[in-house]
């Protein structure tokens, strides 16, 4: 039987965003273009979503990519395609916990069908 991925807040200490991002950047099984970051934008004063490979066009310094320039404390979430896999506020980490990111990727299509059915049901 498949292990169910728990999306409830964890009682354990949350793995830092920097560790999750490092895993995405350096694991050959993961494609950075499948991930995006949810971060606080001080200019817009809102949480915005940016691709992992987005260029740095707004944060001073020598970093050429947004992910390398963005201070970690401004990262509030990380998504795999349309699914949040790391959420600082909810203390949720699906990248390293339970079945981990590989199981999550295998089950993504089923998750997406269930999400779409729930949306359709609520329309």
N, C-alpha and C positions, 0 to 999 in steps of 0.2 A: 504493500500500500504506500502511496505517495504521502510524504510528510506535508502537512498544511503549513503554508507560510503565514506566520503570525504578524498582523499589521497593527497590533496593539502596542502602546508605549511599553518600553522595556523597563524592568526594575534595575537592570545592570547599568553600569556607567556607559555612556554613549561613546562609541568610537569617534574620534575627531574627524571633521570634514576633510582635513588634510590627508588622513590615512585612506579614506574612501577615494579621494581624488587620485592619490598616488597609485592605488590599486587599479583604477580605471586607466591611468596613463601607462602603466608598465605591464599589465597583464595582457599577453598576446591574444588571449581568448576574447578580450573585450574590445569593442570599437568605440573610440571616443566620440564619434559622430552620433552614436546612439544615446548619448547622455547629454543632459543640460543641467545648469545650476540655477537655483532660485536664490537671488541675493538682493540685499537692500541697496537701492540706488539713492544716494544722498541728494542728487539733483532733483529727481522725480519724487523723492520722499515716499517711495513705494517699493514693494518687492517686485522684481522683474525676473524674467527667465532669459538666460543667455546660453548659447551652445558652448560646449566644452572647448571648442576650437575657435571661439570668437576672438577677433583681434582686439587688442587694448587700444581704444581710442579716447579714453577719458581719464585714466588714472596715471598721474605723473610717475616717472621713473623709467628704467630701461627695459622693463618687461614688454614683450611684443604681443603676448596673449593675455586676455582678460583674466584667465584662471591663475596665471602666474603673478599678476599685478594686484588682484583683489585680496584685501585683508580677510583672513579666515573668519573673523567675527561677523562679517557681513553676509556670510553664506548661511542661509536658513534651510535649504533643502537641495536635494539632488534627485534628478529624474532619470529613469531608463525609459526611453521613448515617451509614453504618456503617463507612466506610473511613478509615483514618488517612492524612492527606495531608501532615502535617508532624510529624516526630518528632525531638526534640532529641537524645536518646541515640543513635539510629541515624544522625543527621545526614541525614535524609531530608526532601526538600522536593519535593512533587509540585505545588505551587501555582505556582511560578515556573520549575521545571526542565522539560526535555524539551518535551512538548506543552502543558504547563501545565494549570491548573485547568479551562479550557474543554474541552479534550480529555478530561480525566478525567471531567467531568460527562457528556459525550456517551457515554462508554464505561461509565458506572456500571452500567447494567442488565446488561451482559455480565459485568462483574466480579462482580456480585452472584450471577448464575446460576452462574458458575464456583466461587465461594466456597461456595454452597449445595450444589453437586454434590460438592465436595471434603469437606464436612462429612458429607454423606449416605454417601459412600464409606467414610469412617472410622468410621462408627457400628457 
